[in-house]
Amino acid sequence: MEEIEDHQDHQDYEAEDQENHEERRRPAPQGVVERRQHTRYSVDAWAEVMVKDGTMLFRGRVLDVSQGGCYIETEARLRLAPGTPVEIIFRTHDRVFQCEGTSRMVRTRGAGFLFESMSARVRVGLEGLIRELSETVEVPQLGD
């Protein structure tokens, strides 16, 4: 099994300046068809992803999540074909999520994954997380 990041790299990556955190992903360019079935919500969680055949394990940061999947940013050099089966585990909002998924698209600094199967308990937890995230979406304030 190939582990892409070592412990020190993980700590360095985690120590990024949170005060200057900017949205790193952008909406699809005009004219591009949106194929997602579920609304995505910004989240900040550490994840581990293992390719099901055991050839790769990498760590990254979940930037957004929906009922259908998530996007994970990573420093790892990913060589995943679309449809590659993986196991994903991440923790956020005092919940641990572990499920199977498949890679949908791979970018230079991350990948999108479709959730394929998860236990009923994890599904209920994900629905609760989505509900919390949808209630805390910040609405822009008008000037005084």
VEXRO-993153 format. One record per residue (C-alpha): residue in one letter; z, y, x. Coordinates in steps of 0.5 Angstrom, whole numbers, plus 2048, in hexadecimal, padded with zeros to 3 digits. Layout:
! residues N
{r 'A'; {Z; Y; X}}
...
//
This chain:
! residues 144
{r 'M'; {800; 800; 800}}
{r 'E'; {7FE; 807; 803}}
{r 'E'; {803; 80C; 802}}
{r 'I'; {800; 813; 803}}
{r 'E'; {806; 818; 804}}
{r 'D'; {80C; 817; 808}}
{r 'H'; {813; 819; 806}}
{r 'Q'; {812; 820; 80A}}
{r 'D'; {80C; 822; 807}}
{r 'H'; {80F; 820; 800}}
{r 'Q'; {815; 825; 801}}
{r 'D'; {810; 82A; 804}}
{r 'Y'; {80B; 82A; 7FE}}
{r 'E'; {812; 82A; 7FA}}
{r 'A'; {814; 831; 7FD}}
{r 'E'; {80E; 835; 7FB}}
{r 'D'; {810; 83C; 7F9}}
{r 'Q'; {812; 83B; 7F1}}
{r 'E'; {812; 843; 7F0}}
{r 'N'; {80B; 843; 7F2}}
{r 'H'; {809; 83D; 7EE}}
{r 'E'; {802; 83F; 7EB}}
{r 'E'; {7FE; 83B; 7E6}}
{r 'R'; {7F9; 837; 7EB}}
{r 'R'; {7F5; 834; 7E5}}
{r 'R'; {7F0; 838; 7E1}}
{r 'P'; {7ED; 837; 7DA}}
{r 'A'; {7E6; 834; 7DA}}
{r 'P'; {7E0; 838; 7DC}}
{r 'Q'; {7DD; 83B; 7D6}}
{r 'G'; {7D7; 837; 7D4}}
{r 'V'; {7DB; 830; 7D6}}
{r 'V'; {7DD; 82C; 7D0}}
{r 'E'; {7E4; 82A; 7CF}}
{r 'R'; {7E5; 823; 7CE}}
{r 'R'; {7ED; 822; 7CE}}
{r 'Q'; {7F0; 820; 7C7}}
{r 'H'; {7F7; 823; 7C8}}
{r 'T'; {7FA; 82A; 7CA}}
{r 'R'; {7FC; 82A; 7D2}}
{r 'Y'; {803; 82D; 7D3}}
{r 'S'; {805; 830; 7DA}}
{r 'V'; {80A; 82C; 7DD}}
{r 'D'; {80D; 82B; 7E4}}
{r 'A'; {80F; 824; 7E6}}
{r 'W'; {80F; 820; 7EC}}
{r 'A'; {80B; 819; 7EB}}
{r 'E'; {809; 813; 7EF}}
{r 'V'; {803; 80F; 7ED}}
{r 'M'; {801; 808; 7F0}}
{r 'V'; {7FA; 806; 7EF}}
{r 'K'; {7FB; 7FF; 7EB}}
{r 'D'; {7F8; 7FB; 7F1}}
{r 'G'; {7FD; 7FD; 7F6}}
{r 'T'; {7F8; 801; 7FA}}
{r 'M'; {7FB; 808; 7FA}}
{r 'L'; {801; 80B; 7F8}}
{r 'F'; {802; 813; 7F8}}
{r 'R'; {806; 818; 7F6}}
{r 'G'; {805; 81F; 7F2}}
{r 'R'; {807; 824; 7ED}}
{r 'V'; {805; 823; 7E6}}
{r 'L'; {802; 82A; 7E4}}
{r 'D'; {801; 829; 7DD}}
{r 'V'; {802; 823; 7D8}}
{r 'S'; {7FF; 821; 7D1}}
{r 'Q'; {800; 81B; 7CC}}
{r 'G'; {7FA; 819; 7CF}}
{r 'G'; {7FB; 81A; 7D6}}
{r 'C'; {7FD; 81E; 7DC}}
{r 'Y'; {7FA; 822; 7E2}}
{r 'I'; {7FE; 820; 7E9}}
{r 'E'; {7FD; 825; 7EF}}
{r 'T'; {7FD; 822; 7F6}}
{r 'E'; {7FC; 823; 7FD}}
{r 'A'; {7FA; 81B; 7FE}}
{r 'R'; {7F2; 81A; 7FF}}
{r 'L'; {7F1; 816; 7F9}}
{r 'R'; {7EB; 811; 7F8}}
{r 'L'; {7EC; 80F; 7F1}}
{r 'A'; {7E6; 80D; 7ED}}
{r 'P'; {7E6; 80F; 7E6}}
{r 'G'; {7E9; 80A; 7E2}}
{r 'T'; {7EE; 808; 7E7}}
{r 'P'; {7F4; 804; 7E4}}
{r 'V'; {7FB; 808; 7E7}}
{r 'E'; {802; 808; 7E5}}
{r 'I'; {805; 80F; 7E5}}
{r 'I'; {80C; 810; 7E5}}
{r 'F'; {80F; 817; 7E4}}
{r 'R'; {816; 81B; 7E2}}
{r 'T'; {816; 821; 7DF}}
{r 'H'; {81B; 824; 7DA}}
{r 'D'; {820; 81F; 7DB}}
{r 'R'; {81B; 819; 7D9}}
{r 'V'; {818; 814; 7DD}}
{r 'F'; {811; 812; 7DB}}
{r 'Q'; {80E; 80C; 7DE}}
{r 'C'; {807; 80A; 7DB}}
{r 'E'; {800; 807; 7DD}}
{r 'G'; {7FA; 80B; 7DD}}
{r 'T'; {7F3; 80C; 7E0}}
{r 'S'; {7F0; 811; 7E4}}
{r 'R'; {7EB; 816; 7E0}}
{r 'M'; {7E9; 81B; 7E5}}
{r 'V'; {7EB; 81C; 7ED}}
{r 'R'; {7EB; 823; 7F0}}
{r 'T'; {7EC; 825; 7F7}}
{r 'R'; {7F4; 827; 7F6}}
{r 'G'; {7F5; 822; 7F0}}
{r 'A'; {7F3; 81D; 7EA}}
{r 'G'; {7F3; 81D; 7E3}}
{r 'F'; {7F6; 817; 7E0}}
{r 'L'; {7F5; 814; 7D9}}
{r 'F'; {7FC; 810; 7D6}}
{r 'E'; {7FA; 809; 7D4}}
{r 'S'; {800; 805; 7D2}}
{r 'M'; {807; 807; 7D2}}
{r 'S'; {80D; 804; 7CE}}
{r 'A'; {810; 807; 7C8}}
{r 'R'; {816; 80A; 7CB}}
{r 'V'; {811; 80E; 7D0}}
{r 'R'; {80C; 810; 7CB}}
{r 'V'; {812; 813; 7C6}}
{r 'G'; {815; 816; 7CD}}
{r 'L'; {80E; 819; 7CE}}
{r 'E'; {80D; 81B; 7C7}}
{r 'G'; {814; 81F; 7C8}}
{r 'L'; {812; 822; 7CE}}
{r 'I'; {80B; 825; 7CB}}
{r 'R'; {80F; 827; 7C5}}
{r 'E'; {814; 82B; 7CA}}
{r 'L'; {80F; 82E; 7CE}}
{r 'S'; {80B; 830; 7C8}}
{r 'E'; {811; 834; 7C6}}
{r 'T'; {812; 837; 7CC}}
{r 'V'; {80B; 83A; 7CD}}
{r 'E'; {80C; 841; 7CF}}
{r 'V'; {808; 846; 7CB}}
{r 'P'; {806; 84C; 7CE}}
{r 'Q'; {80A; 852; 7CD}}
{r 'L'; {807; 859; 7CA}}
{r 'G'; {809; 85F; 7CF}}
{r 'D'; {80F; 864; 7CC}}
//
